[in-house]
Structures are given as C-alpha cells and as structure tokens.
Amino acid sequence: MSRTAAPIVVRGLEHWFGEGEAKKQVLFDVDLVLQPGKLTVLLGASGSGKTTLLTLMGCLRRVQQGSVTLLGMELAGAAEDVLVQCRRRLGFIFQAHNLHDSLTAMQNVRMGLEVHGPAATAQWESAAAHLLDLLGLRERLNYLPGNLSGGQKQRVAVARALIGNPDIVFADEPTAALDKESALNVVTLLKRLGTERGTTTLMVTHDSKIMDLADQIITMDEGRIVQDSSLS
Ligand SMILES: Nc1ncnc2c1ncn2[C@@H]1O[C@H](COP(=O)(O)OP(=O)(O)OP(=O)(O)O)[C@@H](O)[C@H]1O
C-alpha cells in the first residue's frame, strides 16, 4: 500500500490477560487512527495498557477482539505468515535495548536487517555508519556494548530499529536512558524520517519536550482512550 493511507486503524479493540477466575480485561473498546509520516505520543499512567496496545499493533500479540488494520492488512485472525510479513515493515525501540554483547555497534545495527534476508544486508555498512553518525556515534562504530554508556547503547538500538527503513516505528519510552540532547536528537531524526520517507512513529513517553513535537497525543486511562488530540 502507499504511505498516504492511514498506516494504523484500530477499531473496537479489547484485550484480556489470564484465564478463568484470573481473567482480567485490560483494553476496552480502543479506537484510533494514525496518520502517515506523523509522530504520535501515547500517554497514560503505569498499567493503563500502553504496552499491551503497542504490542498488539506491532504484531507481537494476537488480536483477541476488535480490529487492527496495519498497513492495509487486518491482524485479527491473520495467518502467521501475514504477521511475519507485517513485522518486517516495523521497527521497534524498547526501554531494554537488548544489544548483543559480543557484537560491535555496527554489527548490532546490522541485526536490524537480518529479517530482510541477504539482499538487504549486502549494502549494510554505509547505511549503518550513516545512521550511527546521525545519532552522534561516529566515533563509536566499532565499540562493543560493554564499552558504551547506557544512552549510547540506546542510540545503537534506535539505529538498529531504523536500518530496515520501517514504515512504522513503535517506541516504548525510548528516551528514558538518554540525556536531554540525545533524546531530542532521536526524536528529531524520527520526525525527519516522517517528512522524508513517510515513516510513522508511535511513541510512549512522558517527556514534555517530546510531547511539544508530537503531531498527535493519545491518552489512556485504565485500558481506555480518554483523549485523542486528532479528534478535538
Ligand atoms: N503478560 C501479562 N499477564 C497478565 N497481565 C498483564 C500482562 N501484561 C500486562 N498485564 C496487565 O495489563 C495491564 C496493562 O499493562 P501494560 O503493561 O499494557 O500497561 P502500561 O500502560 O504499558 O504500563 P507501564 O507504563 O507500567 O509500562 C496492567 O494491569 C498489567 O498488570
């Protein structure tokens, strides 16, 4: 599909954890639409359902009830190969950066291309070096994670999420480990990718500086969307 249609449309999404007596509903009738190339911030207290929603939209969990249309594909009831195909078009940045300790910054970034197969990895070096440079890590390309600060590791994880040129980036508090300047650098890069390539970003953050840069702000409370700036 083109990047001009809404990359994500969620309708009537509900989600439960647990079985029997312990079964607990954590998402209630969630509706949202994300616009292509835009930065949307997802807000809400701890336990309000942000990560659950993010993982459902990111094909990391099965949709139980309701509809999630991702890049034109319905995820509810989708076959595993459709989910795999969808995941290849996504980039993930989580709080825990999960870098491989035995691989350099460059090699860790390359891991972001593994799912795309050998053709994608052929030209990886210049792309990886360019991204790391944009993220202020030009001097650290060949460092192992053990020799990088927490913030530098997080920026390597950001480069790894972006190297496959994803259509959508899901980021769960990606700037928590970063100083103010690095956090703004990451968000500025994501916004630039939005303008230049149409990359859509959904980010969980409580950083007010980032909220100022958001195109859309969605607020959750106890599993429901209670505010959506695109509707007001
Ligand atoms: N794997 C799980 N099994 C059972 N309950 C879960 C599971 N994951 C999350 N929950 C529950 O679902 C609810 C929503 O959790 P979720 O992690 O989505 O919230 P959140 O807004 O992302 O919170 P935080 O900001 O603390 O990460 C919470 O009540 C949580 O305890």
The ligand as an SDF file (V2000), in Angstrom:
LIG
                    3D

 31 33  0  0  0  0  0  0  0  0999 V2000
    1.5900  -10.7010   30.4540 N   0  0  0  0  0  0  0  0  0  0  0  0
    0.6560  -10.2100   31.2820 C   0  0  0  0  0  0  0  0  0  0  0  0
   -0.1050  -11.0540   32.0340 N   0  0  0  0  0  0  0  0  0  0  0  0
   -1.0530  -10.5660   32.8520 C   0  0  0  0  0  0  0  0  0  0  0  0
   -1.3280   -9.2570   33.0000 N   0  0  0  0  0  0  0  0  0  0  0  0
   -0.6100   -8.3740   32.2890 C   0  0  0  0  0  0  0  0  0  0  0  0
    0.4230   -8.8160   31.3870 C   0  0  0  0  0  0  0  0  0  0  0  0
    0.9660   -7.7200   30.8140 N   0  0  0  0  0  0  0  0  0  0  0  0
    0.3170   -6.6700   31.3180 C   0  0  0  0  0  0  0  0  0  0  0  0
   -0.6280   -7.0470   32.2030 N   0  0  0  0  0  0  0  0  0  0  0  0
   -1.5750   -6.1770   32.9170 C   0  0  0  0  0  0  0  0  0  0  0  0
   -2.2600   -5.4100   31.9470 O   0  0  0  0  0  0  0  0  0  0  0  0
   -2.4600   -4.0800   32.3870 C   0  0  0  0  0  0  0  0  0  0  0  0
   -1.8490   -3.1290   31.3490 C   0  0  0  0  0  0  0  0  0  0  0  0
   -0.4290   -3.3030   31.3650 O   0  0  0  0  0  0  0  0  0  0  0  0
    0.5340   -2.5450   30.3440 P   0  0  0  0  0  0  0  0  0  0  0  0
    1.9060   -3.0710   30.5670 O   0  0  0  0  0  0  0  0  0  0  0  0
   -0.0460   -2.6160   28.9990 O   0  0  0  0  0  0  0  0  0  0  0  0
    0.4220   -1.0570   30.8900 O   0  0  0  0  0  0  0  0  0  0  0  0
    1.3810    0.1880   30.6180 P   0  0  0  0  0  0  0  0  0  0  0  0
    0.4770    1.3720   30.4940 O   0  0  0  0  0  0  0  0  0  0  0  0
    2.2670   -0.1050   29.4810 O   0  0  0  0  0  0  0  0  0  0  0  0
    2.2230    0.2670   31.9460 O   0  0  0  0  0  0  0  0  0  0  0  0
    3.7490    0.7890   32.1850 P   0  0  0  0  0  0  0  0  0  0  0  0
    3.7170    2.2710   31.9050 O   0  0  0  0  0  0  0  0  0  0  0  0
    3.9750    0.4790   33.6240 O   0  0  0  0  0  0  0  0  0  0  0  0
    4.6170    0.0240   31.2460 O   0  0  0  0  0  0  0  0  0  0  0  0
   -1.8420   -3.9800   33.7700 C   0  0  0  0  0  0  0  0  0  0  0  0
   -2.8850   -4.1790   34.7020 O   0  0  0  0  0  0  0  0  0  0  0  0
   -0.8760   -5.1510   33.7970 C   0  0  0  0  0  0  0  0  0  0  0  0
   -0.7260   -5.6160   35.1170 O   0  0  0  0  0  0  0  0  0  0  0  0
  1  2  1  0
  2  3  1  0
  2  7  2  0
  3  4  2  0
  4  5  1  0
  5  6  2  0
  6  7  1  0
  6 10  1  0
  7  8  1  0
  8  9  2  0
  9 10  1  0
 10 11  1  0
 11 12  1  0
 11 30  1  0
 12 13  1  0
 13 14  1  0
 13 28  1  0
 14 15  1  0
 15 16  1  0
 16 17  2  0
 16 18  1  0
 16 19  1  0
 19 20  1  0
 20 21  2  0
 20 22  1  0
 20 23  1  0
 23 24  1  0
 24 25  2  0
 24 26  1  0
 24 27  1  0
 28 29  1  0
 28 30  1  0
 30 31  1  0
M  END
$$$$
